[in-house]
């Protein structure tokens, strides 16, 4: 029996990790405009590759035509249009581009094509949604809080931060207002607001602030209190606010010696090299999910899941690529096995409602060394 075909659109650090993992069981084709990334996948792992510009719609259509499943791992600014192109070709998809637009705007179109698109399928959003989706079905949840961050092991001045995503996608976290639920009402606060210090055993103290990470949960889960906060090393918030308030993150064009530029484009270009993880540079990911409420017998329960993951030296895979990518590959396997029956735009919390699927995802991550410990 021939292997099912999967195409991975985008081969950054996360997309490459996804392609390598899925290539163990499927016929994978990796697609990107970056020749170097494709050569590494082809030479080291024997993965088929196609070099093309995925910002061009006809190129997307061409590379997915004969595939059984599409994985979207392009930068956020390309994500929405890429998902739309895939839907119009009638292909099922798992996406981790985390585009800023509302994915449910594509729901009716996906239904009309009878396809399933699981969006936001990473670590947070992604695995965090899966936890809440499951427990919302087995207990009366009253509050949900997620703290999450990916950081370099070595703190280097001035940023003490490295990114495995596009700098533009990271900066979006620092400017997009944070939406959360408080006493059953939606609250909107500036990004980087309500900073607090949180201690994590074995790591130390990290700084948490409001970020717009609830995304689809704002529409799909109805509980009194929900919030997500981003984690960084203490002190980070001060320089980020300085850059933001000084206009370095602005999308509005300014005139510089007769040329129109967006400050955000210059900032992202300057930060690209400074935030880039160099080969062998180690990172870690930390996440805490807190779910409180009553069980079916009316007893008060507080569930806390802690996850701490580090750079994998053996496979030379960053922790953020592992924790994000392997959640995506678990969902991809469920989809190809016909275990996700919903059609249209499917947020990860829906995939987590099924107990068998929930356990399959946790087991798959544990097999890859990513453990969510319940206490």
N, C-alpha and C positions, 0 to 999 in steps of 0.2 A: 504494500500500500504506500503510495507516494505521500510525502510530508506535506502538510498544509503550508501555504505561502504567506509570509508576513513581510510587509515593507515598513521600514522605520524611516520616517521623514525627519531629518535632523540628526547629526552625529556629533554634537557637543559631548561634554563629559557624561551627561545623563543619557542622551540618546545612544551613545556608544555602549554604555553599560547594559542598556536594554537590548540592543542588538546582539551582544555577546551572550547574554543569558538566554534569550529566545532561540539563538542558533543551536543550542544544545538539543532542541527537540523539533525545530521547524526549519523550513527552507526560507532563510532570511535574506532580504535585499536592503542594504543601507543606502540612503540618498542624501546628498549634501552638495553644497557648492565648494566646500573646503576639500581640496585634493589630498592634503596631508592626513586629515582625519580618516578619509576613506582608505588610503593606502595602508594605514596602521591596522584597520579592521580586516582588510583583505590579506595582508601578509602574515599577521599574527594569528588570525582566527579563521581564515578561509571563507570569510563572508563576502557574498557578491555585492558589488557596489555600482552606483550610478552617480556621476557628477552632473548636477544640473542646478539651475536657479529656481528654488521652490517658491520664490515670490511671484513667479509667473504662473498663472492658473493652468494654462495648457500643459506645462511641464508636470504639475502635480497630477493632472488627469492621466497623462501618458504613463507615469511610473506606477500608478496604483491599479491600472486597468485589469491586470491578470492576477491580482492578489486576493487572498481570502480575508485578510485583516490588515488594517492600517494603524500604525502607531504614529501619533503626532508629537514631535519633540522639537518643534521650531521655536524661535524666540516669540515672546508674548505678542509683540506688535504684528507678527505674521499669523498668529494662531487662529483668529476668528475666520479670516478669509480661507485659510487652509482647510479648516473644518467644513466650511460651506462647500468648498470644491469637492471634498471627499463625499459629503452627503449627496451632492448632485450627481456623482458617479455611481451612487447606489452601493457604497461599501460601508461595512461596519468599522468602527474606529475606537481606539482608546487614546485619549489626548492628555498631555502634561504641559501644554504651552502656557496655561494659566493666563489667558488673554483677559484684558480688562472689561470687555463687553459682556453683557448678560447672555449666557449660553442658551437660555430658554427662548431667546428670539429665534433660534433655529429649530425649535422643537417641532412645530407644525410641518416644516419642510422635511425634517427627518422622518416624521410619521408618514408623510406622503410617499417617501421613498422606501418605507418599511425597513429602515435601518436603525441600528443601535449605536449611539455615540456616548461612551462613558468619558466625561470631562473631569478636569481637576484631579487626575488620578496619580497623585504623588504621595508625599509624606504628610504635609499639612499645607493646603487642603489635600485630602486624599485619605490617608490612613486615619487621621483624626475624625473625618466624617464617617468612616466605616464603623468606628467604635460607637459614635453617637447613634448612627442608624440602627445598629444592633440593639443597644440598650434601650432605645426609645420604644422598641417593640416588646421588651420583656419586663419593663418596669415603668413606673410613673416618674419620669425625669423632671427635676425641678431646676437644676442648674448644670451648666457645662462650662468648663474652662480649659483652654489649651494653651500651653506655653511651649514655644518651639524655636529652635535656632540652629544654624550650622556655622561653625567657627574654625579658624585655623588653630592647630595645637600650640604653635609658637606665636606669641603676641608681638607684633612688630609695629613700631611707631611709623606713621601717625594714625593709621586706620585700624589696626588690630583686627583686620577682617580680610577674607578672601572669598571670592564668589565662583561657583561652578555654573552659574547662569549668566545670561547677558546682563551687563551692568545696567542697561536701561530697565530691565525687569526688576532688578534689585532696588533701583532708585524709586521705582513706582511705589514700593512699600513705604517710602519716606515722605511721599507727597499726597497719596490718595487718602482722603478722610476715612477714618476707621468707623465702621458700623457694627454695633453690637446690640443685644437685647437685654433690657433691664426692666424688671417688674412688668413683663409682657409687652413693653413698648420699645420701638427702635430708637436708639440713641446714636447720634453722629458726633464724633469728636475728631480733632485733628490727629493725623498720624504723629507718632512719637509722644503722645500725651499720656498722662497718668503713669509716669515711670515708677517702678518699684524694684527693690533688690530682692532676689530670691536665691537661696542657697541650695546647691545640688551636691550631695555626697560624692566625693571623688573628683569633683570639678571645681567647686568653690562657689563664690557669689557671682551671679550674672544679673544683668539689667534687663527688665522686661517693660515693654510699652505697648500701647494700643496699636494694632495694625488691622487692616481690612481683610482678614483671613477667613471670615465665616462664609462669605460668598453665597453659594447655593443654599446653605443651611438657613439663611434668612427667610427663604421662601418655603422650604420643604419640611422643616422641623418646628413645631409650635410648643415651646417650653418657656417658662418665665424669664430665665436668665441664661445668656450665652455670650461668651467673649473669647477672643483669641489675642494673644500677645506674642510679639517677637522677642527673642533673646539675643543679647550681644554682651560683650565685655563691658564692665562698668566704665562710664565716661564717654561712651560712643555717642550717646544722645546729644551731648553738648556740641560736638563738631558737626553733626548732621543738621541740627537746627541752625547753626551758623551758616552752613552752605545753603540750606533751603531758604532761609530768610534773606540771604544776600542775593538770591536770584539764580544761583548756579543750577538749580533743578527746574527752572522755568521752561515751558514749551513755547512761550511767546517770543517771536523774533525780535532781535535788536540789530541796530546798524553799527557795524564795526568797519571803519574806513571805507564806507560805501558798499559793504557786503552785508547781506541779511543772513544772520545765523540764529539758531535756537541755542540758548545756553545749555540746555540739557544734552544736546548732541556733542558739544565741546566737552562737557563734564564727563559724559560716558566714555568719550574717546580717551581723555586723560586718565581716567580711572581703570580703563580696560587692562592695561599692563600692570598697574599697581595692585589690582584686586585679583589678578590671575594666579591660580595655584600652579606653581612650577612643578615639573615632573618629580615625583617622590615626596613632595611637600604634603604633610599629613594634616588631616582635618578631623573633626568629630561632629556628630549631630546629637542633640539632646532634645527630648520631648516629654512633656508631662500632660496627661489628659485626666481631668478630674470630672467625674459624673456623680451627682448627688440626687437622691430622690427616695421613693418608697418602692419596695418590691410588691409582688402580687398579694402578699399577706398584710400589706400596710406597714411593714417594718422599715424604718429609716436606714438607708444604705449610702455609704460613700465609697466609690470605686476610684482608685488612682492607678493609672498605668504609667510606668516610667520606662523610657527607652534611652539608652546611651550606646552609640555606635561609633566606631573609629575607622580610619583609613585602613584598607586591606592591603598589606604589603605584598602578599603573595600574588594577588591579581592586579596590583597597582591601581585599585579602584577607590575613588574618594568616597567618604562616608555619605555625603549628600547624594552622590550618584547612586549609591547602593540603596539607601532608604527611600529615595524617590523612585528610582528605576525599578526596583524589585516589587514594589507595590503595583506598579503598572504592569509588570510581566505576570503577576499573579492574576490580575483581572483579565489580561489577555488570554491566559490559559482557560479561565472560566468561560470566557466568551466563545472560544473555539470549541469547548466541550458542550456548548448549548446551555450552560448553567445560568446565564443572565437572560431572562425572557422578556424584559421590558423593551419597548421600542421608543424611538425618539431620543431626546437628550436625557441621559441617565446620569445623575450625580452619584458620586461614590457611596453616599449614605444609603441609597437604594440597594446597591450591591451588598451592603453590610447587613441588610435586614434578614437575609436568609442565614440561619445558623450554620448550615453545612458550608456555605460559601465563606462565612466569617471565619470558621475554623480552618478552612483550606488556606485562606490568605495568611493567617497567623502562622500556620505550620510551614508554609512556603518561605516566609520571611525567616523563621527560626532555623530552617535548614540552611539558610544562607548567612547565619550568624547574627541576624537582627532580631532581638528578643524584646518584646513588650512585657514587662513584669508587672503583674497585678498585686497590689497590696491594699 
